[in-house]
Structures are given as C-alpha cells and as structure tokens.
C-alpha cells in the first residue's frame, strides 16, 4: 500500500459509531480501528477525534431519551467517556498499539500556553508511535453540547488538524459526502466529488443536512473544512461504512467529497514567523548552536544560549541571533525569558535542578522554528522545519 499522506486526522461522528441506534456499534469500532492500525504499521501517523461519549453514557445508564438539558448531557458524557475510551483501548491493544486519551476544551487552544502544551503532548505521542484519541471535554466546557462550539467535534477536528500540521483531515459520517441536495429526501441528488472553493453555493447546499443523533450536520462539516483548507489541509467528507474507506483515502483514492486546500500551510506560518512582528524577545546563541540550527536543522537547547533579552512568555515568538546580532531564526519559546536566563549554557539534564520543573529539553523546538538562513545554503527566504514540510 502506497500512502499519499504522512499524518492524518480522522474524525468519527456519533451517528457512524452507533449506526444510527442507541448504543455504540462494536463492528463499526472494530473496522475503524483495524484500518487505523494498518495505516500505523505502514508508517502513517494518525490522530482520532472521536464523538460517542454521550451515546456510551446513554447505553450504560439506560438513559431516557426525553431529557435534553445540558447538565444531564454532562452526566452522560462523564459516564460514557471512560467506556468509549476503554473500548478503543481494548481494540488497539489487541493489535499491539498503544493509545492515549486527550480531552480538550476550546479554551485550551485559545490560550497560547495551553495551545503549546497540547501541541507538545500530541507531537510527543506521535513520535512515540502512540495513537491519540481526542474528544471535547463536555464535563468542563458545555458549549459543544449546547451546540454552539464544535458541533459534534467537527470544528475540533479542524483545530486539531491545524495543531498537528496534518496532511489530511477525514470527516467520517454516515452519508457519502456533500450532495447537490439532501439525498435522504431527493433520490436524484448527486454526490459532489470535488470542491475547489467553499463559497455561498456550497454553504447553501450544506444547510439543513444533519443526522438524528449527532450534534453536527453537514453545515458544521463544511465550516470545519473551510477552516482546515484555509490552513492548507486537504479535507474529505466520506462515509465510514464504505469498505476500507480510511485505507483507500490514505492512498488518495477518490471517495466522498474532497475539499482542495485554499491556503498554503507552509507560507502562512513562515510569513508570520519571518516577519518578526510578533517577536517578544531575543535569544543569543554561540557559534556551535548557530551551526546546529542553520546547518543541521536542530532544535535550540539551553547549552548553546549565551544571552536573553525581552520579557517573553511561553509560546511567544522570539528571535534567535548570533553573537553579532544577526537574526538566524524565529520560533516559539517553550520557556519564559526568566527561565531561559536561569538555564542558559546548561545541559538539558540540569534544567530541573535549576528550575524545579521541565517542559522539555528544547528552548525552541525545530518544529516551531523557521530559519532565516536555510540549512546547507539551500533555497532562499527561509527554511521550513518538520512542521512546515510534512
């Protein structure tokens, strides 16, 4: 199997996971997990954004369908989330793959430090070969279950795809994709295979097409696709009931509706970092660190730092300069200016001794850095690290 994409985010909706019934469908879960495992073994990094916690809670409690209030939905989510995760864990463990749960709220991604923490965690999990399984934290943030934020995790999946710089976002649902009209009402509705740009016509076609159990309709999926494609991510809306849908989509096979990226995920981030407009401080490095950054595309470690200026916080943009003040790179700081002042020149093993805590070995990770001088002199106008060129 020759896969076209290296990092994929799969969003799985409630209606798909329950097959439109009142409980999770074990066969659907097993098929989905088997496909993710096969991709994982082929070297494709995968992230799952999964709905279904409330449905699992309803199943466990024998919940009455009549209750719709938010506190009760929070109760169902609290009961169901562990059960949903347990089923994923069992299925992946049987196949030799470790998984990790991540419950995220909108505020986690709005806050710069929270954004950096979530990103670092997900990147660390992927580097270790662990499959992250993400859901909105309904117990803490009620906005999704009040249907005003993520819409059954559709928008959350777009945010995650951008967060981890995914090549592809797949929104798996119980219908084949976007149609010219609602296929459940019009037998002559035709599937739209490719969307070059999400305009008013596309948004009009999506209006009103929803599902019985899931909180997200086609409109929330189109909104998610708009966000992701603007950031340079390819998006597909497809049916999870299509045999081997995930495997076939990973190879680039035309299934469902494909939304073409309208933005450049490399250029937009490069421009922001290279502009220096958001810079909150400066880190000066010695000659050895300068070579490691510019020639070997390495992260910036404390040992190579000789000076710090500015009052930057974690997640702020900083300029990285050599001893002559020449800007070599810009990136996101994993430590505050005060922290960097304490650990500059130190080996990574001494970070905890000096600070009493540790966010990581890197002061600026190569994934969060863009170089002014490309490694080995290749090209011009900046070089994108792993984050930029996946």
C-alpha positions as CSV (number, residue, x, y, z in Angstrom):
1,X,0.0,0.0,0.0
2,X,1.5,3.3,-1.1
3,X,0.1,6.1,1.1
4,X,-0.2,9.6,-0.2
5,X,-0.4,11.2,3.3
6,X,2.0,11.1,6.2
7,X,-0.2,12.5,9.0
8,X,-3.9,12.1,9.0
9,X,-6.6,13.3,11.5
10,X,-9.8,11.1,11.4
11,X,-13.0,12.5,12.9
12,X,-15.6,9.9,13.7
13,X,-19.1,11.0,14.4
14,X,-21.8,9.7,16.8
15,X,-24.2,8.6,14.1
16,X,-21.5,6.5,12.5
17,X,-20.3,4.9,15.7
18,X,-23.9,4.0,16.7
19,X,-25.1,3.0,13.2
20,X,-28.0,5.3,13.9
21,X,-29.1,3.3,17.0
22,X,-28.9,3.9,20.8
23,X,-25.6,2.3,21.5
24,X,-22.1,2.0,20.1
25,X,-21.7,-0.5,17.3
26,X,-18.8,-2.8,18.1
27,X,-18.5,-3.9,14.5
28,X,-18.0,-0.3,13.3
29,X,-15.5,0.4,16.0
30,X,-13.5,-2.7,15.2
31,X,-13.4,-2.0,11.5
32,X,-12.2,1.6,12.0
33,X,-9.5,0.5,14.5
34,X,-8.3,-2.2,12.2
35,X,-7.8,0.3,9.4
36,X,-6.0,2.8,11.7
37,X,-3.7,0.0,12.9
38,X,-2.9,-0.9,9.3
39,X,-2.0,2.7,8.5
40,X,0.0,2.9,11.7
41,X,2.1,-0.1,10.7
42,X,2.6,1.4,7.3
43,X,4.2,4.5,8.9
44,X,1.3,6.8,8.7
45,X,0.8,8.9,11.8
46,X,-2.9,9.0,12.8
47,X,-5.0,11.1,15.3
48,X,-8.6,10.1,16.0
49,X,-11.1,12.8,17.1
50,X,-14.0,10.7,18.4
51,X,-17.5,11.5,19.4
52,X,-19.7,9.0,21.1
53,X,-19.2,9.6,24.8
54,X,-22.8,10.7,25.4
55,X,-24.1,7.8,23.4
56,X,-22.0,5.4,25.5
57,X,-23.3,7.1,28.7
58,X,-26.9,6.6,27.5
59,X,-26.2,2.9,26.8
60,X,-24.6,2.5,30.3
61,X,-27.4,4.2,32.2
62,X,-30.3,3.1,30.0
63,X,-31.0,6.8,29.7
64,X,-34.3,8.3,28.9
65,X,-34.4,9.9,25.5
66,X,-36.7,12.7,26.7
67,X,-34.1,14.6,28.7
68,X,-32.2,17.1,26.7
69,X,-30.8,19.5,29.3
70,X,-27.1,20.3,29.4
71,X,-26.4,19.1,33.0
72,X,-27.8,15.7,32.1
73,X,-25.7,15.5,28.9
74,X,-22.7,16.3,31.0
75,X,-23.6,13.4,33.3
76,X,-23.9,11.1,30.3
77,X,-20.5,12.3,28.9
78,X,-18.9,11.7,32.3
79,X,-20.2,8.2,32.4
80,X,-19.6,7.4,28.8
81,X,-16.2,8.9,28.1
82,X,-14.3,6.2,30.1
83,X,-16.4,3.5,28.5
84,X,-15.7,4.8,25.0
85,X,-12.0,5.1,25.7
86,X,-11.9,1.6,27.2
87,X,-13.4,0.1,24.0
88,X,-10.8,1.9,21.9
89,X,-8.0,0.8,24.2
90,X,-9.1,-2.9,24.1
91,X,-9.3,-2.9,20.3
92,X,-5.9,-1.2,19.8
93,X,-4.2,-3.2,22.5
94,X,-5.3,-6.5,20.9
95,X,-3.4,-5.3,17.8
96,X,-0.3,-4.2,19.6
97,X,-0.9,-0.4,19.5
98,X,-0.9,2.0,22.5
99,X,-3.4,4.8,22.6
100,X,-3.8,7.9,24.7
101,X,-6.8,10.0,25.6
102,X,-6.8,13.8,25.3
103,X,-9.9,15.8,26.4
104,X,-9.7,19.3,25.0
105,X,-11.8,22.4,25.5
106,X,-11.9,25.5,23.3
107,X,-10.1,27.5,25.9
108,X,-7.1,25.1,25.8
109,X,-6.5,26.1,22.2
110,X,-7.3,29.8,22.6
111,X,-4.7,30.2,25.3
112,X,-1.2,30.4,23.9
113,X,0.4,28.4,26.7
114,X,-2.4,25.8,26.5
115,X,-2.0,25.6,22.8
116,X,1.7,24.9,23.1
117,X,1.1,22.3,25.9
118,X,-1.5,20.4,23.8
119,X,0.7,20.6,20.7
120,X,3.8,19.3,22.5
121,X,1.8,16.5,24.0
122,X,0.3,15.3,20.7
123,X,3.7,15.6,19.0
124,X,5.3,13.6,21.7
125,X,2.7,10.9,21.5
126,X,3.0,10.7,17.7
127,X,6.8,10.5,18.0
128,X,6.4,7.5,20.3
129,X,4.1,5.7,18.0
130,X,1.0,6.2,20.2
131,X,-2.4,7.0,18.7
132,X,-4.0,10.0,20.3
133,X,-7.8,9.8,20.7
134,X,-9.3,13.2,21.3
135,X,-12.7,14.4,22.4
136,X,-14.2,17.7,23.5
137,X,-14.3,17.8,27.3
138,X,-18.0,18.1,27.7
139,X,-17.8,17.8,31.5
140,X,-15.8,21.0,31.7
141,X,-16.9,23.0,28.6
142,X,-20.6,22.8,28.0
143,X,-20.5,24.9,24.8
144,X,-20.2,21.9,22.5
145,X,-23.2,20.0,24.0
146,X,-25.1,23.3,23.9
147,X,-24.4,23.1,20.1
148,X,-22.6,26.5,19.9
149,X,-19.0,25.5,19.6
150,X,-17.6,22.4,18.0
151,X,-20.7,20.7,16.5
152,X,-20.2,17.1,17.3
153,X,-16.4,17.6,17.2
154,X,-16.3,18.7,13.5
155,X,-14.6,22.0,14.3
156,X,-12.5,20.5,16.9
157,X,-11.1,18.1,14.3
158,X,-10.2,21.0,12.1
159,X,-8.4,22.7,15.0
160,X,-6.5,19.5,15.8
161,X,-5.5,19.1,12.1
162,X,-4.0,22.6,12.1
163,X,-2.4,22.0,15.5
164,X,-0.5,18.9,14.4
165,X,0.1,20.1,10.8
166,X,-1.9,17.2,9.3
167,X,-1.7,16.5,5.6
168,X,-5.3,15.2,5.5
169,X,-8.5,15.6,7.6
170,X,-11.1,13.0,7.1
171,X,-14.6,13.7,8.5
172,X,-16.2,10.3,8.6
173,X,-20.0,10.3,8.8
174,X,-23.0,8.1,7.8
175,X,-23.5,9.6,4.3
176,X,-21.2,9.5,1.3
177,X,-20.3,13.2,1.3
178,X,-21.8,16.5,0.1
179,X,-24.7,16.2,-2.3
180,X,-26.4,18.6,-4.7
181,X,-29.4,18.2,-2.3
182,X,-30.3,16.1,0.7
183,X,-30.1,12.5,-0.5
184,X,-32.5,11.3,2.1
185,X,-35.2,13.5,0.6
186,X,-34.2,13.6,-3.0
187,X,-33.4,10.3,-4.8
188,X,-31.9,12.3,-7.7
189,X,-29.3,14.1,-5.5
190,X,-25.8,13.7,-6.9
191,X,-22.6,13.4,-4.9
192,X,-20.2,16.3,-5.4
193,X,-16.8,14.6,-5.7
194,X,-14.5,17.7,-5.5
195,X,-14.9,21.2,-4.1
196,X,-12.3,23.8,-5.2
197,X,-13.6,26.5,-3.0
198,X,-16.2,26.7,-0.3
199,X,-18.5,29.5,-1.5
200,X,-22.0,30.6,-0.8
201,X,-23.4,27.9,-3.1
202,X,-21.6,25.1,-1.2
203,X,-22.7,26.5,2.1
204,X,-26.3,26.7,0.8
205,X,-26.2,23.0,-0.3
206,X,-24.9,22.0,3.2
207,X,-27.7,23.8,5.1
208,X,-30.1,21.6,6.9
209,X,-28.4,18.3,6.2
210,X,-27.9,16.7,9.6
211,X,-28.3,13.4,11.5
212,X,-30.6,12.2,14.2
213,X,-28.1,11.5,17.0
214,X,-25.0,13.6,16.1
215,X,-25.0,17.3,17.1
216,X,-23.2,18.2,13.8
217,X,-24.8,18.4,10.5
218,X,-23.3,18.9,7.1
219,X,-23.0,22.6,7.7
220,X,-20.7,22.1,10.7
221,X,-18.6,19.8,8.5
222,X,-18.4,22.5,5.8
223,X,-17.3,25.1,8.3
224,X,-14.6,22.7,9.6
225,X,-13.5,22.1,6.0
226,X,-13.3,25.9,5.4
227,X,-11.0,26.3,8.5
228,X,-8.8,23.4,7.6
229,X,-8.4,24.1,3.9
230,X,-7.6,27.7,4.6
231,X,-4.6,26.5,6.6
232,X,-3.5,24.2,3.7
233,X,-5.0,20.9,4.9
234,X,-6.8,18.6,2.4
235,X,-10.3,17.6,3.7
236,X,-12.5,14.7,2.8
237,X,-16.1,14.1,3.9
238,X,-16.9,10.4,3.4
239,X,-19.0,7.5,4.7
240,X,-17.3,5.3,7.3
241,X,-19.5,2.5,6.1
242,X,-17.6,2.3,2.8
243,X,-15.3,-0.8,2.9
244,X,-11.7,0.1,3.8
245,X,-12.6,3.8,3.5
246,X,-9.6,5.0,5.6
247,X,-7.1,2.9,3.8
248,X,-8.3,3.9,0.4
249,X,-8.4,7.6,1.3
250,X,-4.9,7.4,2.6
251,X,-3.7,6.3,-0.8
252,X,-5.5,9.2,-2.5
253,X,-8.5,7.2,-3.8
254,X,-11.5,9.4,-4.7
255,X,-14.1,8.6,-2.0
256,X,-16.7,11.0,-0.8
257,X,-16.2,14.8,-1.3
258,X,-12.7,16.2,-1.4
259,X,-12.1,19.8,-0.5
260,X,-9.0,21.3,-2.0
261,X,-6.7,23.4,0.2
262,X,-7.1,27.1,-0.5
263,X,-4.3,28.2,1.7
264,X,-0.6,27.4,2.0
265,X,0.2,25.9,5.4
266,X,3.9,26.5,4.7
267,X,3.8,30.1,3.6
268,X,1.3,31.4,6.1
269,X,3.3,30.3,9.1
270,X,6.6,31.2,7.5
271,X,5.4,34.7,6.8
272,X,4.2,35.1,10.4
273,X,7.4,34.0,12.0
274,X,9.8,35.6,9.5
275,X,8.0,39.0,9.8
276,X,9.3,39.4,13.3
277,X,6.2,41.5,14.0
278,X,5.1,39.2,16.9
279,X,8.6,38.9,18.4
280,X,8.6,39.4,22.2
281,X,12.3,39.0,22.8
282,X,15.7,37.8,21.6
283,X,17.9,34.7,22.4
284,X,21.6,35.0,21.5
285,X,23.4,31.7,20.7
286,X,27.0,30.7,20.4
287,X,28.8,29.6,17.2
288,X,28.1,25.9,17.9
289,X,24.4,26.4,18.4
290,X,24.3,28.6,15.2
291,X,25.8,25.8,13.2
292,X,23.4,23.2,14.7
293,X,20.4,25.4,13.8
294,X,21.5,26.6,10.3
295,X,23.4,23.5,9.0
296,X,21.8,20.6,10.8
297,X,18.2,21.9,11.3
298,X,18.4,21.1,15.0
299,X,16.4,22.4,17.9
300,X,17.7,25.1,20.2
301,X,19.0,23.7,23.5
302,X,20.0,25.7,26.6
303,X,23.6,24.8,26.3
304,X,24.0,26.9,23.2
305,X,22.4,30.0,24.6
306,X,24.7,32.9,25.7
307,X,22.2,35.7,26.2
308,X,18.5,36.6,26.7
309,X,16.6,39.9,26.3
310,X,12.9,40.8,26.4
311,X,10.1,39.7,28.7
312,X,8.7,36.8,26.6
313,X,6.3,34.2,28.0
314,X,5.9,30.5,27.0
315,X,4.5,30.3,23.5
316,X,5.7,33.8,22.5
317,X,7.7,34.4,19.3
318,X,11.4,35.1,19.8
319,X,14.2,36.0,17.5
320,X,17.3,33.8,17.6
321,X,20.5,35.7,16.9
322,X,24.2,35.0,16.7
323,X,26.9,36.9,18.7
324,X,26.9,39.7,16.1
325,X,23.2,40.3,16.4
326,X,22.3,38.7,13.1
327,X,18.9,37.1,13.2
328,X,19.3,33.4,12.3
329,X,15.7,32.2,13.1
330,X,12.4,32.9,14.7
331,X,10.4,30.5,16.8
332,X,8.1,29.8,19.7
333,X,9.7,29.7,23.1
334,X,9.0,26.7,25.3
335,X,10.3,28.6,28.4
336,X,9.8,32.2,29.7
337,X,12.6,34.7,29.4
338,X,13.2,34.4,33.2
339,X,13.5,30.6,32.8
340,X,15.9,30.9,29.9
341,X,18.1,33.3,31.8
342,X,18.5,30.6,34.5
343,X,19.2,27.7,32.2
344,X,21.3,29.3,29.5
345,X,24.5,27.5,29.0
346,X,23.3,24.5,31.0
347,X,23.0,20.9,29.8
348,X,19.4,19.6,29.4
349,X,20.0,17.2,32.4
350,X,20.3,20.2,34.6
351,X,17.1,22.0,33.7
352,X,15.1,20.5,36.6
353,X,17.9,21.3,39.0
354,X,17.9,25.0,38.0
355,X,14.1,25.5,37.6
356,X,12.5,22.7,39.7
357,X,10.5,21.7,36.6
358,X,10.9,20.9,33.0
359,X,8.8,21.5,29.9
360,X,11.2,19.7,27.6
361,X,14.8,19.6,26.5
362,X,14.4,22.3,23.9
363,X,14.1,26.0,24.4
364,X,12.8,26.4,20.9
365,X,11.9,23.1,19.1
366,X,12.8,22.7,15.5
367,X,9.1,22.0,14.8
368,X,8.2,25.6,16.0
369,X,11.1,27.4,14.2
370,X,11.7,28.9,10.8
371,X,15.3,29.7,9.7
372,X,16.3,32.9,8.0
373,X,19.4,31.1,6.7
374,X,18.4,27.8,5.2
375,X,20.4,24.7,6.1
376,X,23.3,23.9,3.7
377,X,22.5,27.1,1.8
378,X,19.5,25.6,0.0
379,X,17.0,28.0,-1.3
380,X,16.2,31.4,0.0
381,X,13.7,33.3,2.1
382,X,13.5,30.9,4.9
383,X,13.5,27.1,5.5
384,X,10.6,25.2,7.0
385,X,11.3,22.6,9.6
386,X,9.3,19.4,10.1
387,X,6.2,21.5,11.0
388,X,6.3,23.2,7.7
389,X,7.2,20.5,5.2
390,X,5.3,17.4,6.4
